């Protein structure tokens, strides 16, 4: 069993390994090259009966685990959306792990609760959100969306569903065809039933939600005796980074008295740049809003900033007060266990504090501004190529494109060709990209937002993509 002296020794060794890893992370294959079962076969079927020296454990970590890791902190990571880290965030996470605080209520860690309150105010001010929004840190945007739907459900039922179960009323939730699958899951978990999730068609040019189609769907449901409950608008869809028009959607929600939740999980960080706040024009009409600092704001996973206009309804939805959780300060403080699903809560605010102070607002603006500038320059370059085509507008830092050589025009052949291209790119270990489908077309999805990204990484990646594409026949 590790004692303090050995802990100190190995803490230094681990810290050195961490610094070296981040310094050289671009030397690793970005996507893990192992096959299913490779790691499992190297781990004994049964746990050890006797203690093992930390030196052996750490060596096995390097030998067994690292080859099975895909390196999200590599500047050559262009897949999905980033799960970014940074040096100040890592330091805060180390301290958080050392403190081991369970921050469920103010009394269990006053600093954690009050720092979280202040960090939510800082983020609100830095991203241009309405002053009357109040925030809480959730683990993910998926949880935040579930909280929004549950709060909307309880408010619409006068908090009767929590008490007595569902009435005969069929509640409906609306989102665009491009919205994230976490909405599907939230509708299921909330008991509304997946058949009551209505996917609204999108505009052809930019794949954003069509407000006219939304209103027609609402009117049809009302005529059929159904109850519209919640609309979820997306700022930066996962597939194509489409931006739903908040203002007309918000006006429709106000007209029909429907909860409006805004999912800006990735693109919300772009609101640090005032020139991109056009994307949240109409945000004052929303009831709730979420963005994830753990995606594009250099803050370790997990950290989701969730805002509500009506915190009383949120708290009433989730608050349960057994005797053993009552404290003398409950009427004076924020007990964030009542602001969401979890009772136990990590001290997530510390890493936000470290990141925001270490970078400063201007530092964050500079990094994400560079990502947008470099990505849009690359999109322009891709668009000039006769054998590549841009498949969706590049509004921020994600490019959707495909390889389209002369003479190959049927959709099935193009899909197979681009699927093979992505497979070859990822097998190489030099980069990692993911895909989506746009109108049944298989498309390369290239997100340029990793913390340590430099323009040279984008240019090198583009050269490699061209080389690999033009080898294909």
Secondary structure, DSSP 8 states (H G I E B T S, - for coil): ---HHHHHHHHHHHHHHHHHHHHHGGGS-SS----TTTTGGGS-SS--SS---HHHHHHHIIIIIGGG---TTSTTB-SSS-----HHHHHHHHHHHHHT---SSGGG-HHHHHHHHHHHHHHHHHHT--TT-EEEEES-HHHHHHHHHHHHHHHHTTTHHHHH---S--EEEEEETTS-HHHHHHHHHTTS-GGGEEEE-B-TTT--B-HHHHHHHHHHHHHTT-EEEEEEEEBS-TTT--B--HHHHHHHHHHHT-EEEEE-TTGGGGGGSGGGGGGGTTGGG-SEEEEEHHHHSS--S--EEEEES-HHHHHHHH----GGG--TTTTTS--GGGGSS-SS---THHHHHHHHHHHHHHHHHHHHHHHHHHHHHHHHHHHH-TTEEE-S---SSEEEEEE--TT--SHHHHHHHHHHHHHHHHHTSS-B-EEEEETTEEEEEEE---TT--HHHHHHHHHHHHHHHHH--
